């Protein structure tokens, strides 16, 4: 991972951890140990999925911009489908509070997404290479 990617990861992971821990505490107070366990599992699920997604996009970015975009789009779709599948699979569980799990996943996902967007905006990377040669255009 490059330094820019690490900054984006920190910018998304730190607020997500804070929101996730808050969700665990709230769930513990409101629903007991099973609620805290559900919220904790939701936090871990989001942190793992989204960290892996950022690592894959970072790796694809070193290959080419097209691969990076494809990895980002496919990764997003896979994350959404996987989280939906997990929410559906754990819907009727009695091992932990599935409502606390679901609300924690939603809160952590939104926090991660906002943190990641904020991190990318703060990078101030150039979108266009200033001295790049455009194929098909002759020199002037």
BELGICOR-V21656 format. One line per field, one symbol per residue. phi: phi as a letter, one per 30 degrees, with the letter a starting at -180 (. if undefined). psi: psi as a letter, one per 20 degrees, with the letter a starting at -180 (. if undefined). A space follows every 50 residues. Layout:
phi=???
psi=???
This chain:
phi=.deddddddddcddddddddddddddddddbjddddddddddddeddded dddddddddddddadddddddddddddddddddddddddcecdcdadddd eddddddddddddddddddddddhdddbddcddcdjcddc
psi=qrhghhgggghhgghggghghghggghgghiaghghgghghggggggggh ggghgghgghhhgqhghggghggggggggghghggggghjgjqihrohgh gghgggghgggggghgggghhihlqphpphkqppqiprq.
